[in-house]
């Protein structure tokens, strides 16, 4: 399991399946046999650096625990932090990630977001 670091990988993952949950948005996209990879994004809208880093640490622990067993093989997985994700119970985040990975395995993503005018 490796970590996504290049911006191009994050942009490519954005063209894949999108599954929104209250604490995060999961992006999943096949990566042509490069193995199980993950990335984490938390924007400045979420809070200051302390809050963003705390959320990233929680997501990192969650992904390291869940992805080896439940992750999609040869896929990139990107978690995008949402507003309520930092205060959410870790067990609840675990359940949401399990549900999101199950939907991704079935190929059921959320509809694409509507374009703003």
C-alpha positions as CSV (number, residue, x, y, z in Angstrom):
1,X,0.0,0.0,0.0
2,X,1.6,3.3,-1.1
3,X,0.7,6.9,-0.7
4,X,-0.4,9.3,-3.6
5,X,1.8,12.4,-3.7
6,X,1.6,13.7,-7.2
7,X,-1.2,16.2,-8.1
8,X,-1.8,14.3,-11.4
9,X,-2.8,11.2,-9.4
10,X,-5.3,13.2,-7.3
11,X,-6.8,14.7,-10.5
12,X,-7.1,11.3,-12.1
13,X,-8.8,9.9,-9.0
14,X,-11.3,12.8,-9.3
15,X,-12.5,11.3,-12.6
16,X,-13.4,8.0,-10.9
17,X,-16.2,7.0,-8.6
18,X,-17.3,9.5,-6.0
19,X,-19.1,8.3,-2.8
20,X,-20.1,11.0,-0.3
21,X,-20.5,10.4,3.4
22,X,-21.1,12.8,6.2
23,X,-17.5,12.8,7.4
24,X,-15.7,12.5,4.0
25,X,-15.9,11.9,0.3
26,X,-14.2,8.8,-1.1
27,X,-12.8,8.8,-4.6
28,X,-11.9,5.5,-6.2
29,X,-10.4,4.9,-9.6
30,X,-8.5,1.9,-11.2
31,X,-4.8,2.6,-11.6
32,X,-3.6,0.0,-14.2
33,X,-2.0,-2.5,-11.9
34,X,0.0,-0.1,-9.6
35,X,-1.4,-1.7,-6.5
36,X,-3.4,-0.3,-3.6
37,X,-2.7,3.4,-3.2
38,X,-4.3,6.1,-1.1
39,X,-4.3,9.8,-0.7
40,X,-5.8,12.3,1.7
41,X,-7.0,15.9,1.1
42,X,-8.3,18.4,3.6
43,X,-8.9,22.0,2.4
44,X,-8.5,25.2,4.4
45,X,-12.3,25.5,4.6
46,X,-12.2,22.8,7.3
47,X,-10.1,24.8,9.7
48,X,-6.6,25.9,10.7
49,X,-3.5,23.7,10.3
50,X,-4.0,22.0,13.7
51,X,-7.5,20.9,12.8
52,X,-6.5,19.8,9.2
53,X,-3.5,17.8,10.5
54,X,-5.6,16.1,13.1
55,X,-8.2,15.1,10.5
56,X,-5.4,13.8,8.2
57,X,-3.9,11.7,11.1
58,X,-7.4,10.2,11.8
59,X,-7.9,9.4,8.1
60,X,-4.5,7.9,7.8
61,X,-5.1,5.6,10.8
62,X,-8.5,4.7,9.3
63,X,-7.1,3.9,5.9
64,X,-4.2,1.8,7.2
65,X,-6.6,-0.2,9.3
66,X,-9.4,-0.7,6.6
67,X,-7.8,-0.7,3.2
68,X,-5.7,-3.9,3.3
69,X,-8.8,-5.9,4.0
70,X,-11.7,-3.9,2.4
71,X,-9.9,-1.8,-0.3
72,X,-10.3,-2.3,-4.0
73,X,-7.2,-4.0,-5.5
74,X,-5.3,-2.0,-8.1
75,X,-7.2,1.2,-7.3
76,X,-6.4,4.7,-6.0
77,X,-8.4,5.7,-3.0
78,X,-8.7,9.4,-2.0
79,X,-10.4,10.7,1.1
80,X,-11.5,14.3,1.0
81,X,-12.3,15.7,4.5
82,X,-15.7,17.3,5.1
83,X,-16.7,19.8,7.7
84,X,-18.0,17.4,10.4
85,X,-15.3,14.8,9.9
86,X,-12.9,15.9,12.6
87,X,-15.4,15.7,15.5
88,X,-17.0,12.4,14.3
89,X,-16.6,9.3,16.3
90,X,-13.9,7.0,14.9
91,X,-16.2,3.9,15.0
92,X,-18.7,5.9,12.9
93,X,-16.0,6.9,10.4
94,X,-15.0,3.2,10.2
95,X,-18.6,2.2,9.4
96,X,-19.0,5.0,6.8
97,X,-15.8,3.9,5.1
98,X,-16.9,0.3,5.0
99,X,-20.2,1.3,3.4
100,X,-18.4,3.6,0.9
101,X,-15.9,0.9,-0.1
102,X,-18.7,-1.6,-0.5
103,X,-20.6,0.8,-2.8
104,X,-17.3,1.4,-4.8
105,X,-16.8,-2.3,-5.2
106,X,-20.3,-2.6,-6.6
107,X,-19.5,0.3,-9.0
108,X,-22.2,2.5,-7.5
109,X,-21.0,6.0,-7.2
110,X,-23.0,9.2,-6.4
111,X,-24.2,11.2,-9.4
112,X,-21.7,13.9,-10.6
113,X,-22.1,17.2,-8.9
114,X,-24.1,19.9,-10.7
115,X,-22.1,22.7,-12.2
116,X,-22.4,26.1,-10.5
117,X,-23.4,29.1,-12.5
